[in-house]
Amino acid sequence: MNYKLLPFTFSRVSEKEVLVNEVGDMLIFPRGTVEKIVNRTLDDKEALKSLAANFFIYEGEIPSLLDIFSIRLAEKKRFLFDFTALHIFVLTLRCNQNCVYCQASSRKEHEVSFNMPREVMKRSVELMFCSPSPHLTMEFQGGEPSLEPALLEYGVSLAEEYNKEQKRDIDYVLCTNSFALSDELLDICKRYGVLISTSLDGPAFIHNRNRGVENSYEKVVAGIEKARAVLGSDRVSALLTTSEFALNYPVEIVDEYVKLGFHDIFIRALNPYGLASSNPDWYSYSERFINFYIAAFEHILELNKQGVFIIEDFAAIILRKMLTPYTTGFVDLQSPAGIINSVLVYNYDGYVYASDESRMLAEQGDFSFRLGSVNDCYTDIVHGEKAQQCAKVWANESLAGCSDCGIRIYCGADPVRNYSTQGDSYGYRPKSLLCKKNKAIIEYLISLIINRYDEVMPIFRNWLL
């Protein structure tokens, strides 16, 4: 067959060759197939038809259905067309807990100098509406933002007022530890449709050990139930941050989420910011986290087979990129990177940052990703010198060690993480623990599809409905 090659990458997983094209289509062949494709010696007619139908090869001068391919590629990069959709407002650095892994460099509850002034909130909301995105998410973080209910209400009411003319679709999210949710706060959330995103580290013996406050687990669970009663169960979600101690209990943690009525769990590793950056052995933690993740995921699969519906959110994001034609809004797995393109952070002190991790670096005295002030012009913030420097290293299509990676399309670029761990925004993939973690999880999911297709695909399809 006389054909030409379209761009694709490949990797070897479970003794197979996994081919992935630029829109995320995946084909699985026996080892040695890629060499035959490149040398034009492949004589399997069905394989050749599949390669042509899925935009890996083409005949003639111009690939047939090229317009369809370009539309699909545009859909995968749609987040660039909309530009910044997620806007994070750091209401305060004050916190009412003392988590052993705190990444936000939180302050004591009485230190009111770390609250966002109202004039900073007003200007931040104005900047948010400068984004061209028709869909906006206004996310409130801390410290512990529930300590500032009046400021939360002020920010949301401002957005609602401006939106009478702007006509955007706006979601409001409060990221809270749920330790002390007041009636006043929940009334605000109910009136404005604010979602609650909380954090739960697992059973009481794990959660209480991590949080540094007596009876934290009991109070957080009570807060979750109180929020559900006021807002509805579907308006409260939870995230897991995996401490070193938690790595020993994958099954127990998943079971705790199921026991408390959650239908999804986001298994997140620690990030090297704030107190977590003092971890003396990140290599060991990363190795153990991968094993922890796989053990937890296997238990989640088993629960689903037993009729217990629970989604692992990180895997669901990857599977959506892998098995559907659609993009995702998840900042950490985007290329070009989610920083600036998908997220901006308005810090309590009036400065604007490229991502949540960027402002965490700033709390450690490193302002490399500070884009400007809320009083600056919007275009100077998102197209200024700092943004242009980020743009040089934020596309994994052009980064050494990423560009030829077999699963690049399912991953993303993260110059902030590269900088924080390697001192270089470009990064060096062979020593990147983030790269190692992402690659291990993505290849694990592919191996499940290769080796246990009939078992896992009904579950995965159900997750993506």
C-alpha positions, 0 to 999 in steps of 0.5 A: 500500500502506498501511503503517507504518515500522519503525526502519531506517537507510540509506546509499548504497554503490556507487550503491545504497541499503543499508537496515539494520534494528535486527537487522542485516538488509540490503536493497539497492535502487536509489537513490531507493527510500528516498524512495519508501518514506517517501512511500508511492509505491513500487509494486514489489510484490516490494520491498514484500513483501521490506520487510515480510518483513524488518521494515522496514515493517508493516501494521495496528496491531501488526506480525505476527511481532513476537515473532520480531523481539523474540527476534532483537533480544534475540539481537543484544544477548545479551552484555548478558544474560550481562554481563562474559565477558572478564576480563583479568589484567595479570600484569606490565608487564615485557617482553623486547622493545622494540616501536616501537609498544608501547601498554602502556607496558611496562617493562624485564625486570628491573623486578620491582616491576611484577609483580602480587602474589599477593594481587591475583591472588587477589582478582581471580579472586574478582571474576571469579566475581562476574560472572553470565556462564556463560562466562568467558575469563581472559586473561593480558596484560602487558608480557610475561606469559610472564615470570611462569609461576608467577603464571599457574599460580597464577591458573589453579589458583585459577580451577579450584578456585573453579569446582568449585562455580561450574561455569562454562565457562572459557577461558584465553588467554595473550597472548604475544610467543612470544619465549622460551616456556619448557618450564615455561610450555608445560607449564602451558598444556598441563595447563590447556588454555591457548590461546596468542595471539601477535603477528606483524608479518609477514616478518623484515624487518618484524618485526625492525624493529618489535621492537627486539631482534636476531633477534626474528623467528627466535625468535618463529617458533621459539616458535610452532612449539614451542607448536604441537608441545606444544599442537597447531596449533589452540591457537596463533593470531596477531594483526597490529599494523600499524606505519607501516612495515608499511603498505607490505607488505600482500601480503607480510604476508598471505603470511607468515601463510600460509607459517607455517601460519596460517588466519586473520589479524586486521589491526589498526590501531595504537591511540593509547596508549603509544609509539604515541600519539607518532605525529605524523600519525594522519590520514595513518596512518588513510588509509594503513591503510584502503588497506593493509587493502583491498589485504591483503583483496583478496589474501586473497580471491584466495588463497581463490579459489585454494583457500588457506583464510585468514580475515580476522578483523575482516571475519569479525566484521562479516560475522557481524553482517551475515549471521547472526542472532547476536551476537559477543563482540568488545568493540570492535564492541558497543553498548552498548559492550564496556567493563564490559559485556563486559570488565574488566581487573585491573591488576598494581597492584590496580586495576580498569579498564573496558577494556584501553585504559583501563589503557593510559591509566592508564600515561600518568597518566590514570585517567579509566576506573579503576573501583576497586580489587580490594578494592572490592565488585563492585557498586561497581565495575561499577555505581559512579559511573564506570560510570554516567558511561560508561553515558551515552555507550556506546550508539551508538543515542543518539549524534549522528552514530551514531544516524542512520548507515546502518551503525550496527548493524554498528559499536560505541561506544567512549567510551575511544577518543573520550576519548583522541583527542578529550578527550571520551567522547561524541566527535565523529564527523566528526573521529573517525578510528576512525569513518572507519576502521570505516565505510570497512571496513564499506562496502567489505565491503558494496560487495563483496556488491553488486558481486561477490556470486557471487565473494565470498559463497561465501568469506564463507559458508565463513568463517562456518561 
